[in-house]
């Protein structure tokens, strides 16, 4: 595949001179990279890798430090041409040929109807967890995380109910340790990938909760978009509110995110595992919310304890990763520090480096390459980060 690539290179002025228009309805102060302790040459090298296809089909990158925009690039690709053949063929990423789950149709992906909002894929999971946290803070989600999942279902209508499934809790879902039989380690273009199988069904929630158990809950990490989809259903049952509506009122609007889209399953459940579309600016705002432990311009949107609990290692996927509540934790530096990461299929990444005051986001649509490039991008970003003390309050 050959992309038509256009790089828009933005010359960023010095500290606090002017502002960058933020797609979510506000503005970031623009700063030069070196004014906030970022190496311009290292950032340009990252840009060269994106333009040269070392990291393929990147659509945008934003790097913020101390709450100011220090680096921004956008790249244009002709996805209608790149995925023209796949868009017309039924397959795991195109089970219905038409509609929002044809991942090759440029009317739907990666930009929502060719607009400004970009598919977030599994970064959606981190936003879903944040919405639960917002509801806990406000007292609207009252159940403990140790509540058995079957409390929100009629066990007589659920398949393969055994003692292990009865012990499966909400915390197990959040930490990807449900014990359900689920294999999402295959490429998403593989017809045996469990997430692809789920998205080809009508009743996603039913498909997931009916899976047999493979492990004792809490003993085995198995990445599962399916258990993340259960969260939308559980949220609605527990709060009586729709997950998307709640996120709009208590996260997106306060953050200044006024343009977003959120897909739904065939039965109308919010796609809490991968259906959210945000601008790169909106994703950066979400990262900044976590960097500030749930505070946004003096307003508390998430409990500080919820943020800290979400980014505390709770499951061990191996390969140097840890997992919290729908957040990945990626060791960097001497291995004692973790970048908090939302990672999405195709190259959607938000990295929060709390000790360094850095939030970085990328969007991309590299959906046929099974390789994830998060580590490569994070390592490149680390080369750009120099010691720097953010001004108090930033």
BELLIN-V725864 format. One line per field, one symbol per residue. ss: DSSP state (A for helix, B for strand, O for the rest). burial: b if it has 9 or more other C-alpha atoms within 8 Angstrom, else e. A space follows every 50 residues. Layout:
ss: ???
burial: ???
This chain:
ss: OOOOOBBBBOOOOOOOOOBBBOOOOOBBBBOOAAAAOBOAAAAAAAAAAA AOOOOOOBBBBBBBBOOBBBBBBBBBOOAAAAOAAAAOOOBOOBOOOOOO OBOOOOOOOOBAAAOOOBBOOOAAAAAAAAAAAAAAAOOOOOOOOOOBAA AAOOAAAOOOOOAAAAAOBAAAAAOOOOOBOOOOOOOOOOOOOAAAAAAO OOOAAAAAAOOOBOOOOOOOOOOOAAAAAAAAAAAAAAAOOOAAAAAAAA AAAAAOOOOOBBOBOOOOOBOOOOOBBBOAAAAAAAAAAAAOOOBBOOBB OOOAAAAAAAOOOOBBBBOOBBBOOOOBBBBBOOOOBBBBBBBBOOOBBB BBBAAAOBBBBBBBOOOOOOOOOAAAAAAAAAAABOOOOOOOOO
burial: eebebebeeeebbbbbbebbebbbbeebbbbbbebbbbbbebbeebbebb beeebbbbbbbbbbbbbbbbbbbbbbbbbbebbbebbeebebbbbbbeee bbbbbbebbbbbebeebbbbbbbbbbbbbbbbbbbbbeeebeeeeebbbb eeeeeeebbbbeebbbebbbbbbbbbbbbbbbbbeeebbbbebbbbbbbb eebbbebbbbbbbebbbbebbbbbbbbbbbbbbbbbbbbebbbeebbbbb bbbbbbbebbbbbbbeeebbbbbbbbbbbbbbbbbbbbbbbebbbbeeee bbbeebbbbbbebbbbbeeebbbbbbbbbbbbeeeeebbbbbbbbbbbbb bbbeebbbbbbbbbbbeeeeeeebeebbbbbebbbeeeebeeee
